[in-house]
């Protein structure tokens, strides 16, 4: 679809959309937030009881929209695998001016429908094939080793999150995209804040705006002097086909998605492993065992708690309930994964369908390298202070994890 026609279609959709602007909300009601709360690192008893009661539930009504929570594995797969004729993930009609298709704050793969999603994802996919990713193995191992050195240098009582769990994926993504990693102090809080719903749409979309501005500016700088990373590569191969706005959106999705999820998995996975000392010790002497362990941790922890919201485009029956245009459907990946205890490799932690995380294998590579290296370096690792879990974040995590050895 040519840009002018695409924009006309976009405006027509906006004109028919309900007059809702989530970017003006300064808080989210408790009735919508409670599925994000946990009992420690585990799923809450309330969510578990809801899952056992059925696969689809009317969670609440919010700003005139019925919000459905999907907790069953089969029902989640049905929603996530559905085509664009049934559901949209485009949230832009609900965020006012920030949803502009040319210069707003919202974009990237997660909030884009085909055919735009297809066009943009095609630019990323070649970089995330198994063959391309295999060449990153030495750098992943080197970064892991260097951050273990930094953790050891910080001494007992160090924060595993700041010294290790965040730095490993942050440095890897910077190298992959071709960015300078010196901006971590600025970018890290924004990456965390965008998933925290405690500040409502104001806080979340404000953080998205600032992080996207950072990455769009990086893309603009590389227009004249493309770097050696993925941003520079896309500019060299597809420069005229993609705007700085769209390229910044792709980079933003890779950066924030890969950073927060991997950092949370490294920290929470370590915490879980320390509660299973036999498994932790085994990883230190047999790194090849990490594959099975990683998938089980991904299933159990499900750090991405809910998938991108789906907006029904037609009335249909889901799990015995009729959902209609104007509703919102939220898939609880944490709840769905509870049904896969005997099949950890078939979890939904990376999503499902055409919106499945493009960087899933890179995340697995980082985790398979990091856990065994940590266990080998610090066989006597222990937690010395109660962890501070995030309470209302779409990406569940721990803000600080003090350890000694």
C-alpha positions in Angstrom: 0.0 0.0 0.0 1.5 3.4 -1.0 2.1 5.8 1.9 -0.6 8.3 0.9 -3.3 5.6 0.7 -2.1 4.0 3.9 -2.4 7.4 5.7 -5.9 7.9 4.4 -6.9 4.4 5.7 -5.3 5.2 9.0 -7.2 8.4 9.4 -10.5 6.7 8.6 -9.8 4.1 11.3 -9.0 6.8 13.8 -12.2 8.6 12.9 -14.2 5.5 13.8 -12.2 4.7 16.9 -13.7 5.3 20.4 -12.8 8.7 21.9 -10.2 7.2 24.3 -6.8 8.6 25.0 -4.9 6.3 27.3 -1.9 8.7 27.3 -3.8 11.0 29.6 -4.4 8.5 32.4 -2.3 8.9 35.5 -3.3 5.6 37.1 -4.8 2.2 36.2 -7.6 0.8 38.3 -6.8 -2.1 40.6 -9.3 -4.3 38.8 -7.1 -4.2 35.7 -3.7 -4.4 37.5 -4.1 -7.3 39.9 -3.2 -10.1 37.3 0.3 -8.6 37.3 0.8 -9.0 41.0 2.6 -12.2 42.3 3.2 -14.1 45.4 7.0 -13.6 45.5 8.1 -14.8 42.1 5.3 -17.3 41.7 1.9 -16.8 40.1 -0.6 -15.4 42.7 -3.2 -17.7 44.2 -5.9 -15.5 42.8 -4.6 -15.9 39.2 -4.2 -19.7 39.7 -7.8 -20.0 41.0 -9.1 -18.1 38.0 -7.1 -20.3 35.6 -8.6 -23.4 37.1 -12.1 -22.0 36.8 -11.9 -21.6 33.0 -9.8 -20.3 30.1 -11.5 -16.9 29.5 -12.8 -14.4 32.0 -14.4 -10.9 31.9 -11.8 -9.1 33.9 -13.4 -5.6 34.1 -14.9 -2.8 32.2 -12.5 0.1 31.6 -13.4 3.4 29.9 -16.4 1.7 28.3 -14.4 -1.2 27.0 -14.9 -4.8 28.2 -11.5 -6.3 29.1 -11.1 -10.1 28.8 -8.4 -12.0 30.5 -7.4 -15.3 28.8 -5.7 -17.8 31.2 -6.0 -21.1 29.3 -3.1 -22.4 27.2 -5.4 -23.4 24.3 -7.3 -20.2 24.4 -4.2 -18.1 24.5 -2.8 -19.9 21.5 -6.0 -19.4 19.6 -5.9 -15.6 20.2 -2.2 -15.3 19.5 -2.3 -17.4 16.4 -5.3 -15.6 14.9 -4.8 -13.5 11.8 -5.1 -9.8 11.4 -8.7 -10.2 10.1 -9.7 -11.2 13.6 -7.6 -9.1 15.9 -5.5 -5.9 15.8 -2.6 -5.1 18.0 -2.5 -1.5 16.9 -3.0 0.6 20.0 -2.4 3.9 18.3 -6.1 4.8 17.9 -6.3 4.8 21.7 -3.5 7.1 22.5 -4.5 10.4 20.8 -1.8 12.5 19.2 0.8 10.0 20.4 -0.6 7.5 17.9 0.4 9.4 14.8 1.7 7.0 12.2 4.5 9.4 11.1 5.9 11.2 14.1 4.1 9.9 17.2 5.5 7.9 20.1 4.0 4.5 19.3 5.3 2.2 16.7 7.4 -0.9 16.3 6.4 -4.5 15.5 4.3 -5.1 18.6 1.8 -2.4 17.9 1.7 -2.8 14.1 -0.6 -5.0 12.0 0.0 -6.6 8.6 0.9 -5.5 5.9 3.1 -3.0 7.7 4.1 -5.6 10.3 5.1 -8.0 7.6 7.2 -5.4 5.8 9.0 -4.3 8.9 9.6 -7.7 10.4 11.1 -8.9 7.1 13.9 -6.3 7.6 14.8 -7.9 11.0 14.3 -11.6 10.4 17.6 -12.3 8.5 19.7 -11.1 11.4 18.0 -13.4 13.8 18.3 -16.7 12.0 20.2 -19.5 13.8 23.1 -19.2 11.3 23.5 -15.4 11.8 23.2 -15.7 15.6 25.8 -18.5 15.8 28.5 -15.9 15.0 27.6 -14.0 18.2 28.5 -16.9 20.5 32.1 -15.8 21.2 31.0 -12.3 22.0 28.2 -13.5 24.3 30.7 -15.7 26.2 33.2 -12.8 26.4 30.6 -10.3 27.7 29.4 -12.8 30.3 33.0 -13.4 31.5 33.7 -9.7 31.7 30.6 -9.0 33.7 31.4 -11.8 36.1 34.7 -10.1 36.6 32.9 -6.9 37.3 30.6 -8.7 39.8 33.6 -10.2 41.5 35.4 -6.8 41.6 32.4 -5.2 43.3 32.8 -7.7 46.1 30.4 -9.7 48.3 27.2 -7.8 48.8 27.2 -6.6 45.2 23.9 -6.2 43.2 23.7 -9.0 40.7 21.1 -7.0 38.7 23.2 -3.9 38.1 26.6 -5.6 37.7 25.5 -8.7 35.7 21.9 -9.2 34.8 21.4 -5.9 33.1 24.8 -5.4 31.7 25.0 -8.7 29.7 22.0 -8.1 27.5 22.5 -4.3 27.3 26.0 -4.7 25.9 25.0 -7.5 23.6 22.1 -5.5 22.1 24.3 -2.4 21.7 26.8 -4.4 19.7 24.0 -6.0 17.7 22.4 -2.7 16.7 25.6 -0.8 16.4 25.1 1.6 19.3 27.4 3.2 21.9 26.7 1.5 25.3 27.7 4.7 27.2 24.1 5.7 27.5 23.1 2.9 29.9 22.5 5.2 32.9 19.9 7.2 30.9 18.3 4.4 29.0 18.0 1.8 31.7 15.3 3.6 33.8 13.3 4.4 30.7 13.3 0.7 29.6 12.0 -0.3 33.0 9.4 2.5 33.3 7.7 1.7 30.0 6.5 -1.6 31.4 5.4 -0.3 34.8 1.7 0.5 34.8 1.7 2.2 38.2 2.0 5.6 36.6 -0.8 4.9 34.1 -0.5 5.9 30.5 1.3 9.1 31.4 4.2 7.3 32.8 4.4 4.4 30.4 4.0 6.5 27.2 6.3 9.1 28.5 9.1 6.5 28.9 8.3 5.1 25.5 8.5 8.6 24.0 11.9 9.3 25.5 13.5 5.9 24.7 12.2 6.1 21.1 13.6 9.6 20.7 17.0 8.3 21.8 16.9 5.5 19.2 15.4 7.6 16.4 18.2 10.1 16.8 20.8 7.3 16.7 19.2 6.1 13.4 19.4 9.7 12.0 23.1 9.9 12.8 23.8 6.7 11.0 22.1 7.9 7.8 25.2 9.7 6.8 27.7 7.2 8.4 26.1 3.8 8.8 27.7 1.7 11.5 28.6 -1.9 11.5 25.5 -3.1 13.4 22.0 -3.9 12.4 20.9 -0.3 12.1 23.7 0.5 9.7 23.0 -2.7 7.8 19.3 -1.9 7.2 20.2 1.7 6.1 22.7 0.4 3.6 20.4 -2.3 2.2 17.0 -0.6 2.6 17.7 3.0 3.2 15.0 4.4 0.9 12.4 1.9 2.0 12.3 2.8 5.7 12.0 6.1 7.5 13.9 7.1 10.7 10.6 6.8 12.6 10.0 3.2 11.5 13.7 2.2 11.9 13.8 3.8 15.3 10.7 1.8 16.2 12.4 -1.5 15.1 15.5 -0.6 17.1 13.3 0.3 20.1 11.5 -3.0 20.0 14.8 -5.0 19.8 16.4 -2.9 22.5 13.7 -2.6 25.1 12.2 -6.1 24.5 15.6 -7.8 24.6 17.0 -5.8 27.5 14.2 -6.0 30.1 13.2 -9.5 29.4 16.7 -11.0 29.4 17.8 -8.9 32.4 14.7 -10.1 34.3 15.3 -13.7 33.4 19.0 -13.6 34.4 18.2 -12.1 37.8 15.0 -14.1 38.6 16.5 -17.3 37.0 19.5 -17.0 39.3 17.2 -16.5 42.3 15.2 -19.6 41.3 18.4 -21.7 40.8 19.8 -20.8 44.2 16.7 -22.3 45.6 17.6 -25.5 43.8 21.3 -26.0 44.8 21.6 -29.4 43.1 20.6 -27.9 39.7 22.7 -24.8 40.2 25.8 -26.9 41.0 25.2 -29.2 38.1 25.2 -26.3 35.7 28.6 -25.3 36.9 30.1 -28.6 35.8 27.9 -29.4 32.8 27.0 -26.4 30.7 25.2 -28.6 28.2 22.5 -29.2 30.7 21.5 -25.5 30.5 19.1 -26.0 27.5 16.5 -27.9 29.5 17.0 -25.7 32.6 16.6 -22.5 30.6 13.3 -23.6 29.0 11.9 -24.6 32.4 12.8 -21.3 33.9 11.3 -19.4 31.0 8.1 -21.4 31.4 7.9 -21.1 35.2 8.9 -17.4 35.5 7.1 -16.0 32.4 8.6 -12.6 32.9 6.5 -11.1 30.1 3.3 -11.5 32.0 0.7 -10.6 29.3 1.0 -10.4 25.6 0.3 -7.3 23.6 -3.4 -6.4 23.9 -5.6 -7.7 21.1 -8.5 -5.6 19.8 -11.3 -7.8 18.2 -12.2 -6.7 14.7 -15.2 -9.0 14.5 -17.6 -10.6 16.9 -16.7 -14.2 17.7 -16.9 -16.8 20.5 -13.7 -17.3 22.6 -13.7 -19.9 25.3 -17.5 -19.9 25.5 -17.8 -16.1 25.6 -18.7 -13.6 22.8 -16.1 -11.0 22.3 -16.9 -8.0 20.1 -15.2 -5.0 18.5 -14.6 -2.4 21.2 -13.4 -5.1 23.6 -9.8 -5.7 24.7 -8.4 -9.2 25.0 -5.4 -9.8 27.3 -3.5 -13.2 27.3 -1.9 -14.1 30.5 1.2 -15.9 29.5 2.1 -16.7 33.1 -1.3 -18.4 33.6 -1.1 -20.3 30.3 2.4 -21.6 31.1 1.1 -23.2 34.3 -0.6 -25.9 32.1 2.8 -26.8 30.5 4.6 -28.1 33.6 5.4 -31.4 31.8 6.3 -29.7 28.5 8.6 -26.8 29.4 9.8 -26.4 25.8 6.3 -25.6 24.6 5.8 -22.5 26.8 4.4 -19.2 25.5 7.0 -17.0 27.2 8.1 -15.7 23.8 4.6 -15.3 22.5 3.0 -17.2 19.6 2.0 -16.6 16.0 3.3 -13.8 13.8 4.0 -11.6 16.8 6.3 -14.1 18.4 9.5 -12.5 19.7 12.0 -12.2 16.9 14.9 -12.3 19.4 13.8 -15.5 21.2 16.9 -17.5 20.2 19.3 -14.7 21.1 17.7 -14.6 24.6 18.1 -18.3 24.9 21.8 -18.1 23.9 22.4 -15.5 26.5 20.8 -17.5 29.3 22.4 -20.8 28.2 25.8 -19.0 28.4 25.2 -17.0 31.6 23.8 -19.5 34.1 26.6 -22.1 33.8 29.3 -19.5 33.8 27.8 -17.9 36.9 27.5 -21.3 38.7 31.1 -22.2 37.7 32.6 -18.9 38.9 30.5 -18.6 42.1 29.6 -22.1 43.3 28.8 -20.7 46.8 26.6 -17.8 45.6 23.9 -16.8 48.0 21.3 -14.0 48.4 22.1 -11.7 51.3 19.1 -9.4 51.3 15.4 -10.0 50.4 14.9 -9.2 46.8 12.8 -6.2 45.8 10.2 -7.5 43.3 8.4 -5.3 40.9 4.7 -5.1 41.8 2.9 -3.7 38.8 5.1 -4.4 35.7 4.1 -6.1 32.5 7.6 -7.4 32.5 8.1 -8.9 35.9 11.4 -8.6 37.6 13.5 -7.7 40.6 15.1 -4.3 40.9 17.9 -5.4 43.1 19.4 -8.7 44.1 22.3 -8.5 46.7 24.5 -11.5 46.6 27.7 -12.8 48.3 29.9 -15.8 47.8 
